[in-house]
Amino acid sequence: MSVKNIVYLTDVSQITCVVQEGLGDVILKAARELGVSLGARLYHAKGTGARELFGLLGVAVETEKDVVSVLVSAEQRDIVFDALYLAADLDTPGKGFMYITQLEKLATYLPENFLNSSEDSNG
């Protein structure tokens, strides 16, 4: 029976973008161009916003959004955040918003050669 070790990453942040439907692909493309591809996910979501609450006869209108989550290291966090913000034109009203969540711990499979190269560079 082989011994299994869990590899924990502790310097990881999650960048989340909530944008107009269709902009998620633009954000994923920008993330790929930055070299972030393994930790990028696109979700489709429904919800309501401030403007939608005052639809026809005051009835809330559902809006459809794209939600993009990207996992990045602490070193990449600010560069990736700024690039995704600009790629999605989030300085335009109504396009969406972004936020960063610091993850306490992340566990995933890492190839043996990656672990060995990481240990060599640290020690």
N, C-alpha and C positions, 0 to 999 in steps of 0.2 A: 504494500500500500504506500503510495507516494504522499509526502507531506505537502500540503498546500499552504502557501504563504499569501497573505492579503497585502497588496501594495496600496498604501494610502497616499493620496496627493493632498497637500494642505495649502498650497499657494494658488488656488484656483478661484476665479470669479465667474459668475454667470451674467452675461449681458442679455437683457431681454428688451426686444423692440415690439411695440404694439402699433401697427401701422394700417393704413387703408388696404383693403383687399387688393391684391395684385402687386404690392410693393415688396412682399416677402421674398420673391425671387430676386429682386434687385439687391436686397440686403445679403442673401445667400451668395450671390455672385461676387459682391464686394468682399465678403468674408473669405471666399475661396481664393480671390486674388491676393489676399493678405497671407495666405497659407493656412487659414483656419478652416478645416473641413470636417474633421472627425467629430467635433463637439457641436456641430451646427444642426439645428432642427427647426422645421417650419410647421406651424399648427394653424388650423383654421378655427376661428372663434366667432361667437355671436355675443353681443352685449348692447348696452345702452350708454349713451354719453349725454352731456348736458344739453346739447342742441336737440337730440332725439327725444328728450322728455316732453318737448312741446310740439309734438307732431299734430296731426289732424285731430281736433277736438280734445287736445291735451292728453291723448293716449300715447304711451311710450312706443317708439318705433325701434325695432331691433336693427342693429347695424352689424355688418359682417366685417371682420378684421383678420389680418394675418398677424400671428405672433411668432417671432423668431427668437430662439434661445441659442446663444453661443457660449461655449466654455473656453476660457482663455486663462493663461498663466498671469500672475501678478505683473510680470514684466511687460506683457502685451496689452494689458487691460486698457490703458488710456489711449494708446495708438489705435487699437481696434474700435473702441467706443467712438472716437472722433471720426474715423473713416466711415463707419456705418451710419453715423448721424448725417454726415455730408452726402453719402450715397443715397439716402432716403429723403433728402431735402426736408429734414425735420425742422428747419428754421422757417418753414411755410406753415401758416395756421391751418389746423385741421388734418395735417398729414399723419400725426401720431406722436408717440413719446417713447423714451428709452429709460432704462434704469439698470443699475449694477447691484448684484447681490454677492457678497463675499461668502463662499462656501466653506464651512468648517472642515469638511472632510469629503473626499471623493475616492471611490474605489473602482477600479476597472482592470481589465487584463492588459498587461504590458508585455511585449515580447522579451524573451530572455536577453537577446542581444542589446535591446534598448536599456534594460536594467544594468547590464554590464558596462555599457558605454557611459551611463550616468554615474555609476560608482567610480569609474576610472577618472572622470572629470572632477568629481568631488574629493577624491582622495589621492 
